């Protein structure tokens, strides 16, 4: 069931209210799930039920994405602010240092939460921040193109396209290696989520200065990369391993940038193993 929580986050203008939407299911040690830019928490739907057999799973909409409101004026969509937001989010839910798994932008946030020692373990699926500048420009160009397409295609056409395999490929093959496995209603919902994401432009702008260069000491870290990731190419996983030498680097055969849909069983196992 969907829920919201509101809390205060410090800023130069004083404490600012932030509201985050989330769902929660299962029992066991807490596991926080963070999606990528332009997506929403439903990106994790293919694996939530599996994870919930062993974990208390909290899947969130990042501020300005999904149904979470954008950040108030005075709070930036940068890495330090978002890390503070999720530290406060965990305090508001009385979650003591959860495990965290993130994809893309969410993977970068997960690693930063780990670096700040706010979580017990990190599993990062194709995390942002390990790119060269040329790779970053390419990825941002693709994301901007996807956003413009989502904004411009009329909803009735999106719905018709999502009902066909070819249409699902056209709409989502950039992030899924097996887009025909995605349910039509899920494709429509995530296309709308991308079109309506109020935090998209500012998050992307803040990302131009992001380069993850620090180790994440003291906690277990897993970095996993799909072999068919077309957005953040898999050689970036090797760089992540060089920067975080104690991390476990896992190959996800046949998976794209958002591997949860491409191979739910494999990705669930990677996350559960990483959070033991």
ChimeraX commands (.cxc) that place a marker at each C-alpha (Angstrom):
marker #1 position 0.00,0.00,0.00 radius 0.5
marker #1 position 1.23,3.48,-0.88 radius 0.5
marker #1 position 1.99,5.89,1.95 radius 0.5
marker #1 position 3.70,9.25,2.45 radius 0.5
marker #1 position 5.90,10.68,5.16 radius 0.5
marker #1 position 6.87,14.31,5.74 radius 0.5
marker #1 position 9.91,15.58,7.60 radius 0.5
marker #1 position 12.19,18.60,7.82 radius 0.5
marker #1 position 15.53,18.97,6.03 radius 0.5
marker #1 position 18.00,21.76,6.91 radius 0.5
marker #1 position 18.82,24.36,4.28 radius 0.5
marker #1 position 20.30,27.86,4.05 radius 0.5
marker #1 position 16.74,29.16,4.50 radius 0.5
marker #1 position 16.11,27.08,7.60 radius 0.5
marker #1 position 14.42,23.71,7.95 radius 0.5
marker #1 position 12.37,22.88,4.87 radius 0.5
marker #1 position 9.50,20.35,4.68 radius 0.5
marker #1 position 9.97,17.39,2.34 radius 0.5
marker #1 position 7.38,14.72,1.53 radius 0.5
marker #1 position 8.26,11.30,0.11 radius 0.5
marker #1 position 5.88,8.65,-1.19 radius 0.5
marker #1 position 6.73,5.00,-0.64 radius 0.5
marker #1 position 5.40,1.47,-0.39 radius 0.5
marker #1 position 6.37,-1.07,2.23 radius 0.5
marker #1 position 6.03,-4.86,2.23 radius 0.5
marker #1 position 7.51,-7.93,3.86 radius 0.5
marker #1 position 9.38,-8.62,7.06 radius 0.5
marker #1 position 12.96,-8.94,8.17 radius 0.5
marker #1 position 15.82,-6.47,8.05 radius 0.5
marker #1 position 14.88,-3.20,6.30 radius 0.5
marker #1 position 15.84,-2.80,2.63 radius 0.5
marker #1 position 15.48,0.59,0.93 radius 0.5
marker #1 position 15.01,0.62,-2.86 radius 0.5
marker #1 position 15.99,3.71,-4.91 radius 0.5
marker #1 position 15.10,4.08,-8.59 radius 0.5
marker #1 position 16.86,5.98,-11.39 radius 0.5
marker #1 position 16.27,9.40,-12.94 radius 0.5
marker #1 position 12.93,9.74,-14.71 radius 0.5
marker #1 position 11.66,6.46,-13.29 radius 0.5
marker #1 position 9.46,5.71,-10.28 radius 0.5
marker #1 position 9.29,3.13,-7.51 radius 0.5
marker #1 position 7.31,0.73,-9.71 radius 0.5
marker #1 position 10.60,-0.02,-11.47 radius 0.5
marker #1 position 11.13,-2.49,-8.60 radius 0.5
marker #1 position 7.75,-4.23,-8.96 radius 0.5
marker #1 position 9.18,-7.31,-10.72 radius 0.5
marker #1 position 11.25,-8.20,-7.65 radius 0.5
marker #1 position 9.50,-6.67,-4.62 radius 0.5
marker #1 position 7.51,-9.80,-3.78 radius 0.5
marker #1 position 10.66,-11.94,-3.95 radius 0.5
marker #1 position 12.65,-9.55,-1.76 radius 0.5
marker #1 position 9.75,-9.25,0.70 radius 0.5
marker #1 position 10.05,-12.93,1.61 radius 0.5
marker #1 position 13.27,-12.07,3.48 radius 0.5
marker #1 position 13.31,-8.29,3.90 radius 0.5
marker #1 position 11.16,-5.38,5.07 radius 0.5
marker #1 position 11.14,-3.70,1.66 radius 0.5
marker #1 position 10.65,0.08,1.36 radius 0.5
marker #1 position 10.45,1.28,-2.26 radius 0.5
marker #1 position 10.42,5.06,-2.61 radius 0.5
marker #1 position 9.68,7.70,-5.21 radius 0.5
marker #1 position 12.62,10.10,-5.16 radius 0.5
marker #1 position 11.63,13.76,-4.60 radius 0.5
marker #1 position 10.30,15.18,-7.86 radius 0.5
marker #1 position 9.68,11.73,-9.35 radius 0.5
marker #1 position 6.72,9.38,-9.31 radius 0.5
marker #1 position 4.14,10.84,-6.96 radius 0.5
marker #1 position 6.64,12.40,-4.54 radius 0.5
marker #1 position 6.43,16.21,-4.66 radius 0.5
marker #1 position 9.47,18.14,-5.78 radius 0.5
marker #1 position 11.91,19.62,-3.31 radius 0.5
marker #1 position 10.94,23.02,-1.89 radius 0.5
marker #1 position 12.74,26.15,-2.99 radius 0.5
marker #1 position 16.12,26.37,-1.29 radius 0.5
marker #1 position 16.91,22.65,-1.57 radius 0.5
marker #1 position 19.01,21.53,-4.53 radius 0.5
marker #1 position 18.64,18.25,-6.40 radius 0.5
marker #1 position 22.29,17.46,-5.78 radius 0.5
marker #1 position 23.95,14.47,-4.15 radius 0.5
marker #1 position 24.57,16.00,-0.68 radius 0.5
marker #1 position 20.96,17.22,-0.40 radius 0.5
marker #1 position 19.42,13.96,-1.57 radius 0.5
marker #1 position 21.63,12.00,0.80 radius 0.5
marker #1 position 20.44,14.22,3.65 radius 0.5
marker #1 position 16.83,13.73,2.53 radius 0.5
marker #1 position 17.09,9.96,2.77 radius 0.5
marker #1 position 18.90,10.09,6.06 radius 0.5
marker #1 position 15.95,12.11,7.37 radius 0.5
marker #1 position 13.49,9.76,5.64 radius 0.5
marker #1 position 14.93,6.79,7.53 radius 0.5
marker #1 position 14.78,8.69,10.80 radius 0.5
marker #1 position 11.13,9.59,10.14 radius 0.5
marker #1 position 10.27,5.92,9.59 radius 0.5
marker #1 position 12.44,4.90,12.57 radius 0.5
marker #1 position 14.59,2.69,10.33 radius 0.5
marker #1 position 18.04,2.14,11.79 radius 0.5
marker #1 position 20.64,1.88,9.01 radius 0.5
marker #1 position 18.75,-0.16,6.40 radius 0.5
marker #1 position 20.28,-2.14,3.62 radius 0.5
marker #1 position 19.93,-0.19,0.38 radius 0.5
marker #1 position 19.74,-1.16,-3.27 radius 0.5
marker #1 position 19.66,1.39,-6.06 radius 0.5
marker #1 position 19.61,1.51,-9.83 radius 0.5
marker #1 position 21.37,4.16,-11.94 radius 0.5
marker #1 position 20.89,7.46,-10.06 radius 0.5
marker #1 position 19.54,5.36,-7.19 radius 0.5
marker #1 position 22.73,3.29,-7.25 radius 0.5
marker #1 position 24.82,6.44,-6.94 radius 0.5
marker #1 position 22.65,7.59,-4.02 radius 0.5
marker #1 position 22.97,4.17,-2.40 radius 0.5
marker #1 position 26.76,4.34,-2.59 radius 0.5
marker #1 position 26.76,7.85,-1.13 radius 0.5
marker #1 position 24.53,6.68,1.74 radius 0.5
marker #1 position 27.05,3.91,2.30 radius 0.5
marker #1 position 29.97,6.32,2.23 radius 0.5
marker #1 position 28.19,8.38,4.90 radius 0.5
marker #1 position 27.71,5.18,6.97 radius 0.5
marker #1 position 23.92,5.60,6.96 radius 0.5
marker #1 position 23.20,2.05,5.76 radius 0.5
marker #1 position 24.24,-1.54,6.53 radius 0.5
marker #1 position 25.05,-2.64,3.00 radius 0.5
marker #1 position 24.84,-1.34,-0.57 radius 0.5
marker #1 position 23.83,-3.04,-3.79 radius 0.5
marker #1 position 24.27,-0.70,-6.75 radius 0.5
marker #1 position 22.83,-1.77,-10.12 radius 0.5
marker #1 position 24.51,0.14,-12.98 radius 0.5
marker #1 position 25.20,3.13,-10.72 radius 0.5
marker #1 position 25.79,6.57,-12.18 radius 0.5
marker #1 position 29.00,8.46,-11.52 radius 0.5
marker #1 position 31.68,6.12,-12.89 radius 0.5
marker #1 position 31.62,7.58,-16.38 radius 0.5
marker #1 position 34.10,9.49,-18.47 radius 0.5
marker #1 position 32.86,12.89,-19.56 radius 0.5
marker #1 position 32.15,11.53,-23.05 radius 0.5
marker #1 position 30.12,8.66,-21.56 radius 0.5
marker #1 position 28.22,11.07,-19.35 radius 0.5
marker #1 position 27.37,13.34,-22.27 radius 0.5
marker #1 position 26.16,10.35,-24.26 radius 0.5
marker #1 position 23.97,9.08,-21.39 radius 0.5
marker #1 position 22.51,12.52,-20.70 radius 0.5
marker #1 position 21.77,12.99,-24.39 radius 0.5
marker #1 position 19.89,9.69,-24.46 radius 0.5
marker #1 position 17.95,10.60,-21.32 radius 0.5
marker #1 position 16.97,13.99,-22.71 radius 0.5
marker #1 position 15.80,12.32,-25.91 radius 0.5
marker #1 position 13.70,9.83,-23.94 radius 0.5
marker #1 position 12.19,12.65,-21.90 radius 0.5
marker #1 position 11.25,14.67,-24.98 radius 0.5
marker #1 position 9.65,11.62,-26.59 radius 0.5
marker #1 position 7.66,10.88,-23.43 radius 0.5
marker #1 position 6.46,14.49,-23.26 radius 0.5
marker #1 position 5.42,14.69,-26.92 radius 0.5
marker #1 position 3.71,11.37,-27.63 radius 0.5
marker #1 position -0.05,11.65,-26.95 radius 0.5
marker #1 position -1.30,9.31,-24.24 radius 0.5
marker #1 position -3.67,7.37,-26.57 radius 0.5
marker #1 position -0.71,6.60,-28.83 radius 0.5
marker #1 position 1.44,5.51,-25.88 radius 0.5
marker #1 position -1.36,3.16,-24.81 radius 0.5
marker #1 position -1.66,1.68,-28.32 radius 0.5
marker #1 position 2.09,1.23,-28.61 radius 0.5
marker #1 position 2.33,-0.44,-25.19 radius 0.5
marker #1 position -0.17,-3.11,-26.28 radius 0.5
marker #1 position 2.24,-4.40,-28.94 radius 0.5
marker #1 position 5.67,-5.96,-28.59 radius 0.5
marker #1 position 7.11,-3.61,-31.21 radius 0.5
marker #1 position 5.67,-0.60,-29.38 radius 0.5
marker #1 position 7.15,-1.66,-26.04 radius 0.5
marker #1 position 10.50,-2.07,-27.75 radius 0.5
marker #1 position 10.26,1.44,-29.21 radius 0.5
marker #1 position 9.33,2.97,-25.86 radius 0.5
marker #1 position 11.65,1.14,-23.46 radius 0.5
marker #1 position 14.47,-0.73,-25.23 radius 0.5
marker #1 position 16.99,1.89,-24.09 radius 0.5
marker #1 position 16.66,0.72,-20.49 radius 0.5
marker #1 position 15.45,-2.88,-20.84 radius 0.5
marker #1 position 17.23,-5.64,-22.72 radius 0.5
marker #1 position 13.96,-7.59,-22.80 radius 0.5
marker #1 position 11.32,-4.86,-23.18 radius 0.5
marker #1 position 8.60,-7.23,-24.34 radius 0.5
marker #1 position 8.54,-8.71,-20.82 radius 0.5
marker #1 position 7.34,-5.39,-19.42 radius 0.5
marker #1 position 3.58,-5.29,-18.91 radius 0.5
marker #1 position 1.72,-2.82,-21.16 radius 0.5
marker #1 position 0.25,-0.92,-18.22 radius 0.5
marker #1 position 3.72,-0.63,-16.65 radius 0.5
marker #1 position 5.12,0.83,-19.87 radius 0.5
marker #1 position 2.35,3.42,-20.01 radius 0.5
marker #1 position 2.85,4.34,-16.34 radius 0.5
marker #1 position 6.62,4.77,-16.61 radius 0.5
marker #1 position 6.30,6.79,-19.81 radius 0.5
marker #1 position 3.96,9.15,-17.97 radius 0.5
marker #1 position 6.31,9.20,-14.97 radius 0.5
marker #1 position 9.19,10.29,-17.20 radius 0.5
marker #1 position 7.10,12.97,-18.90 radius 0.5
marker #1 position 5.82,14.42,-15.63 radius 0.5
marker #1 position 8.96,14.18,-13.46 radius 0.5
marker #1 position 9.30,17.67,-11.99 radius 0.5
marker #1 position 12.79,16.93,-10.68 radius 0.5
marker #1 position 14.21,15.67,-13.98 radius 0.5
marker #1 position 15.88,18.80,-15.37 radius 0.5
marker #1 position 17.43,19.94,-12.08 radius 0.5
marker #1 position 18.64,16.44,-11.23 radius 0.5
marker #1 position 20.26,16.10,-14.64 radius 0.5
marker #1 position 21.83,19.54,-14.30 radius 0.5
marker #1 position 23.29,18.64,-10.90 radius 0.5
marker #1 position 24.62,15.41,-12.39 radius 0.5
marker #1 position 26.99,17.20,-14.75 radius 0.5
marker #1 position 29.36,17.72,-11.82 radius 0.5
marker #1 position 29.07,14.20,-10.39 radius 0.5
marker #1 position 32.04,11.85,-10.40 radius 0.5
marker #1 position 32.22,9.14,-7.73 radius 0.5
marker #1 position 35.83,8.97,-6.59 radius 0.5
marker #1 position 35.77,7.79,-2.95 radius 0.5
marker #1 position 35.87,4.34,-1.42 radius 0.5
marker #1 position 32.94,3.04,0.64 radius 0.5
marker #1 position 34.71,1.55,3.65 radius 0.5
marker #1 position 33.32,-0.53,6.47 radius 0.5
marker #1 position 30.20,-2.04,4.87 radius 0.5
marker #1 position 29.51,-4.74,2.24 radius 0.5
marker #1 position 29.17,-3.29,-1.27 radius 0.5
marker #1 position 27.95,-5.07,-4.40 radius 0.5
marker #1 position 28.14,-3.44,-7.82 radius 0.5
marker #1 position 26.21,-5.24,-10.56 radius 0.5
marker #1 position 26.12,-4.42,-14.26 radius 0.5
marker #1 position 23.98,-5.76,-17.09 radius 0.5
marker #1 position 25.94,-7.09,-20.05 radius 0.5
marker #1 position 23.45,-5.38,-22.38 radius 0.5
marker #1 position 23.32,-1.99,-20.64 radius 0.5
marker #1 position 22.95,0.54,-23.46 radius 0.5
marker #1 position 22.88,3.65,-21.26 radius 0.5
marker #1 position 25.83,3.25,-18.88 radius 0.5
marker #1 position 28.17,0.80,-20.56 radius 0.5
marker #1 position 29.48,-2.07,-18.45 radius 0.5
marker #1 position 33.15,-1.03,-18.50 radius 0.5
marker #1 position 32.08,1.55,-15.92 radius 0.5
marker #1 position 31.66,-1.36,-13.53 radius 0.5
marker #1 position 35.39,-2.05,-13.76 radius 0.5
marker #1 position 36.06,1.56,-12.77 radius 0.5
marker #1 position 33.68,1.18,-9.83 radius 0.5
marker #1 position 35.64,-1.88,-8.66 radius 0.5
marker #1 position 38.90,0.07,-8.92 radius 0.5
marker #1 position 37.48,2.91,-6.79 radius 0.5
marker #1 position 35.77,0.57,-4.30 radius 0.5
marker #1 position 38.30,-2.31,-4.25 radius 0.5
marker #1 position 36.49,-4.41,-1.63 radius 0.5
marker #1 position 33.23,-4.31,-3.59 radius 0.5
marker #1 position 31.83,-7.48,-5.12 radius 0.5
marker #1 position 31.48,-6.91,-8.88 radius 0.5
marker #1 position 28.71,-9.01,-10.43 radius 0.5
marker #1 position 27.91,-9.55,-14.10 radius 0.5
marker #1 position 24.21,-9.71,-15.05 radius 0.5
marker #1 position 24.07,-11.70,-18.30 radius 0.5
marker #1 position 21.44,-10.56,-20.79 radius 0.5
marker #1 position 20.31,-7.63,-18.65 radius 0.5
marker #1 position 19.96,-3.99,-19.61 radius 0.5
marker #1 position 20.22,-0.78,-17.63 radius 0.5
marker #1 position 17.21,-1.58,-15.43 radius 0.5
marker #1 position 17.85,-5.30,-14.84 radius 0.5
marker #1 position 15.00,-5.90,-12.38 radius 0.5
marker #1 position 12.61,-6.47,-15.28 radius 0.5
marker #1 position 15.04,-8.44,-17.45 radius 0.5
marker #1 position 15.93,-11.15,-14.91 radius 0.5
marker #1 position 13.97,-10.78,-11.64 radius 0.5
marker #1 position 15.29,-14.00,-10.09 radius 0.5
marker #1 position 18.94,-13.16,-10.71 radius 0.5
marker #1 position 18.66,-9.55,-9.54 radius 0.5
marker #1 position 16.73,-10.58,-6.41 radius 0.5
marker #1 position 19.44,-13.10,-5.56 radius 0.5
marker #1 position 22.18,-10.53,-6.06 radius 0.5
marker #1 position 20.41,-8.05,-3.75 radius 0.5
marker #1 position 19.60,-10.61,-1.06 radius 0.5
marker #1 position 23.14,-12.03,-1.13 radius 0.5
marker #1 position 24.55,-8.51,-0.93 radius 0.5
marker #1 position 22.45,-7.71,2.12 radius 0.5
marker #1 position 23.21,-10.82,4.18 radius 0.5
marker link #1:1,2 radius 0.2
marker link #1:2,3 radius 0.2
marker link #1:3,4 radius 0.2
marker link #1:4,5 radius 0.2
marker link #1:5,6 radius 0.2
marker link #1:6,7 radius 0.2
marker link #1:7,8 radius 0.2
marker link #1:8,9 radius 0.2
marker link #1:9,10 radius 0.2
marker link #1:10,11 radius 0.2
marker link #1:11,12 radius 0.2
marker link #1:12,13 radius 0.2
marker link #1:13,14 radius 0.2
marker link #1:14,15 radius 0.2
marker link #1:15,16 radius 0.2
marker link #1:16,17 radius 0.2
marker link #1:17,18 radius 0.2
marker link #1:18,19 radius 0.2
marker link #1:19,20 radius 0.2
marker link #1:20,21 radius 0.2
marker link #1:21,22 radius 0.2
marker link #1:22,23 radius 0.2
marker link #1:23,24 radius 0.2
marker link #1:24,25 radius 0.2
marker link #1:25,26 radius 0.2
marker link #1:26,27 radius 0.2
marker link #1:27,28 radius 0.2
marker link #1:28,29 radius 0.2
marker link #1:29,30 radius 0.2
marker link #1:30,31 radius 0.2
marker link #1:31,32 radius 0.2
marker link #1:32,33 radius 0.2
marker link #1:33,34 radius 0.2
marker link #1:34,35 radius 0.2
marker link #1:35,36 radius 0.2
marker link #1:36,37 radius 0.2
marker link #1:37,38 radius 0.2
marker link #1:38,39 radius 0.2
marker link #1:39,40 radius 0.2
marker link #1:40,41 radius 0.2
marker link #1:41,42 radius 0.2
marker link #1:42,43 radius 0.2
marker link #1:43,44 radius 0.2
marker link #1:44,45 radius 0.2
marker link #1:45,46 radius 0.2
marker link #1:46,47 radius 0.2
marker link #1:47,48 radius 0.2
marker link #1:48,49 radius 0.2
marker link #1:49,50 radius 0.2
marker link #1:50,51 radius 0.2
marker link #1:51,52 radius 0.2
marker link #1:52,53 radius 0.2
marker link #1:53,54 radius 0.2
marker link #1:54,55 radius 0.2
marker link #1:55,56 radius 0.2
marker link #1:56,57 radius 0.2
marker link #1:57,58 radius 0.2
marker link #1:58,59 radius 0.2
marker link #1:59,60 radius 0.2
marker link #1:60,61 radius 0.2
marker link #1:61,62 radius 0.2
marker link #1:62,63 radius 0.2
marker link #1:63,64 radius 0.2
marker link #1:64,65 radius 0.2
marker link #1:65,66 radius 0.2
marker link #1:66,67 radius 0.2
marker link #1:67,68 radius 0.2
marker link #1:68,69 radius 0.2
marker link #1:69,70 radius 0.2
marker link #1:70,71 radius 0.2
marker link #1:71,72 radius 0.2
marker link #1:72,73 radius 0.2
marker link #1:73,74 radius 0.2
marker link #1:74,75 radius 0.2
marker link #1:75,76 radius 0.2
marker link #1:76,77 radius 0.2
marker link #1:77,78 radius 0.2
marker link #1:78,79 radius 0.2
marker link #1:79,80 radius 0.2
marker link #1:80,81 radius 0.2
marker link #1:81,82 radius 0.2
marker link #1:82,83 radius 0.2
marker link #1:83,84 radius 0.2
marker link #1:84,85 radius 0.2
marker link #1:85,86 radius 0.2
marker link #1:86,87 radius 0.2
marker link #1:87,88 radius 0.2
marker link #1:88,89 radius 0.2
marker link #1:89,90 radius 0.2
marker link #1:90,91 radius 0.2
marker link #1:91,92 radius 0.2
marker link #1:92,93 radius 0.2
marker link #1:93,94 radius 0.2
marker link #1:94,95 radius 0.2
marker link #1:95,96 radius 0.2
marker link #1:96,97 radius 0.2
marker link #1:97,98 radius 0.2
marker link #1:98,99 radius 0.2
marker link #1:99,100 radius 0.2
marker link #1:100,101 radius 0.2
marker link #1:101,102 radius 0.2
marker link #1:102,103 radius 0.2
marker link #1:103,104 radius 0.2
marker link #1:104,105 radius 0.2
marker link #1:105,106 radius 0.2
marker link #1:106,107 radius 0.2
marker link #1:107,108 radius 0.2
marker link #1:108,109 radius 0.2
marker link #1:109,110 radius 0.2
marker link #1:110,111 radius 0.2
marker link #1:111,112 radius 0.2
marker link #1:112,113 radius 0.2
marker link #1:113,114 radius 0.2
marker link #1:114,115 radius 0.2
marker link #1:115,116 radius 0.2
marker link #1:116,117 radius 0.2
marker link #1:117,118 radius 0.2
marker link #1:118,119 radius 0.2
marker link #1:119,120 radius 0.2
marker link #1:120,121 radius 0.2
marker link #1:121,122 radius 0.2
marker link #1:122,123 radius 0.2
marker link #1:123,124 radius 0.2
marker link #1:124,125 radius 0.2
marker link #1:125,126 radius 0.2
marker link #1:126,127 radius 0.2
marker link #1:127,128 radius 0.2
marker link #1:128,129 radius 0.2
marker link #1:129,130 radius 0.2
marker link #1:130,131 radius 0.2
marker link #1:131,132 radius 0.2
marker link #1:132,133 radius 0.2
marker link #1:133,134 radius 0.2
marker link #1:134,135 radius 0.2
marker link #1:135,136 radius 0.2
marker link #1:136,137 radius 0.2
marker link #1:137,138 radius 0.2
marker link #1:138,139 radius 0.2
marker link #1:139,140 radius 0.2
marker link #1:140,141 radius 0.2
marker link #1:141,142 radius 0.2
marker link #1:142,143 radius 0.2
marker link #1:143,144 radius 0.2
marker link #1:144,145 radius 0.2
marker link #1:145,146 radius 0.2
marker link #1:146,147 radius 0.2
marker link #1:147,148 radius 0.2
marker link #1:148,149 radius 0.2
marker link #1:149,150 radius 0.2
marker link #1:150,151 radius 0.2
marker link #1:151,152 radius 0.2
marker link #1:152,153 radius 0.2
marker link #1:153,154 radius 0.2
marker link #1:154,155 radius 0.2
marker link #1:155,156 radius 0.2
marker link #1:156,157 radius 0.2
marker link #1:157,158 radius 0.2
marker link #1:158,159 radius 0.2
marker link #1:159,160 radius 0.2
marker link #1:160,161 radius 0.2
marker link #1:161,162 radius 0.2
marker link #1:162,163 radius 0.2
marker link #1:163,164 radius 0.2
marker link #1:164,165 radius 0.2
marker link #1:165,166 radius 0.2
marker link #1:166,167 radius 0.2
marker link #1:167,168 radius 0.2
marker link #1:168,169 radius 0.2
marker link #1:169,170 radius 0.2
marker link #1:170,171 radius 0.2
marker link #1:171,172 radius 0.2
marker link #1:172,173 radius 0.2
marker link #1:173,174 radius 0.2
marker link #1:174,175 radius 0.2
marker link #1:175,176 radius 0.2
marker link #1:176,177 radius 0.2
marker link #1:177,178 radius 0.2
marker link #1:178,179 radius 0.2
marker link #1:179,180 radius 0.2
marker link #1:180,181 radius 0.2
marker link #1:181,182 radius 0.2
marker link #1:182,183 radius 0.2
marker link #1:183,184 radius 0.2
marker link #1:184,185 radius 0.2
marker link #1:185,186 radius 0.2
marker link #1:186,187 radius 0.2
marker link #1:187,188 radius 0.2
marker link #1:188,189 radius 0.2
marker link #1:189,190 radius 0.2
marker link #1:190,191 radius 0.2
marker link #1:191,192 radius 0.2
marker link #1:192,193 radius 0.2
marker link #1:193,194 radius 0.2
marker link #1:194,195 radius 0.2
marker link #1:195,196 radius 0.2
marker link #1:196,197 radius 0.2
marker link #1:197,198 radius 0.2
marker link #1:198,199 radius 0.2
marker link #1:199,200 radius 0.2
marker link #1:200,201 radius 0.2
marker link #1:201,202 radius 0.2
marker link #1:202,203 radius 0.2
marker link #1:203,204 radius 0.2
marker link #1:204,205 radius 0.2
marker link #1:205,206 radius 0.2
marker link #1:206,207 radius 0.2
marker link #1:207,208 radius 0.2
marker link #1:208,209 radius 0.2
marker link #1:209,210 radius 0.2
marker link #1:210,211 radius 0.2
marker link #1:211,212 radius 0.2
marker link #1:212,213 radius 0.2
marker link #1:213,214 radius 0.2
marker link #1:214,215 radius 0.2
marker link #1:215,216 radius 0.2
marker link #1:216,217 radius 0.2
marker link #1:217,218 radius 0.2
marker link #1:218,219 radius 0.2
marker link #1:219,220 radius 0.2
marker link #1:220,221 radius 0.2
marker link #1:221,222 radius 0.2
marker link #1:222,223 radius 0.2
marker link #1:223,224 radius 0.2
marker link #1:224,225 radius 0.2
marker link #1:225,226 radius 0.2
marker link #1:226,227 radius 0.2
marker link #1:227,228 radius 0.2
marker link #1:228,229 radius 0.2
marker link #1:229,230 radius 0.2
marker link #1:230,231 radius 0.2
marker link #1:231,232 radius 0.2
marker link #1:232,233 radius 0.2
marker link #1:233,234 radius 0.2
marker link #1:234,235 radius 0.2
marker link #1:235,236 radius 0.2
marker link #1:236,237 radius 0.2
marker link #1:237,238 radius 0.2
marker link #1:238,239 radius 0.2
marker link #1:239,240 radius 0.2
marker link #1:240,241 radius 0.2
marker link #1:241,242 radius 0.2
marker link #1:242,243 radius 0.2
marker link #1:243,244 radius 0.2
marker link #1:244,245 radius 0.2
marker link #1:245,246 radius 0.2
marker link #1:246,247 radius 0.2
marker link #1:247,248 radius 0.2
marker link #1:248,249 radius 0.2
marker link #1:249,250 radius 0.2
marker link #1:250,251 radius 0.2
marker link #1:251,252 radius 0.2
marker link #1:252,253 radius 0.2
marker link #1:253,254 radius 0.2
marker link #1:254,255 radius 0.2
marker link #1:255,256 radius 0.2
marker link #1:256,257 radius 0.2
marker link #1:257,258 radius 0.2
marker link #1:258,259 radius 0.2
marker link #1:259,260 radius 0.2
marker link #1:260,261 radius 0.2
marker link #1:261,262 radius 0.2
marker link #1:262,263 radius 0.2
marker link #1:263,264 radius 0.2
marker link #1:264,265 radius 0.2
marker link #1:265,266 radius 0.2
marker link #1:266,267 radius 0.2
marker link #1:267,268 radius 0.2
marker link #1:268,269 radius 0.2
marker link #1:269,270 radius 0.2
marker link #1:270,271 radius 0.2
marker link #1:271,272 radius 0.2
marker link #1:272,273 radius 0.2
marker link #1:273,274 radius 0.2
marker link #1:274,275 radius 0.2
marker link #1:275,276 radius 0.2
view
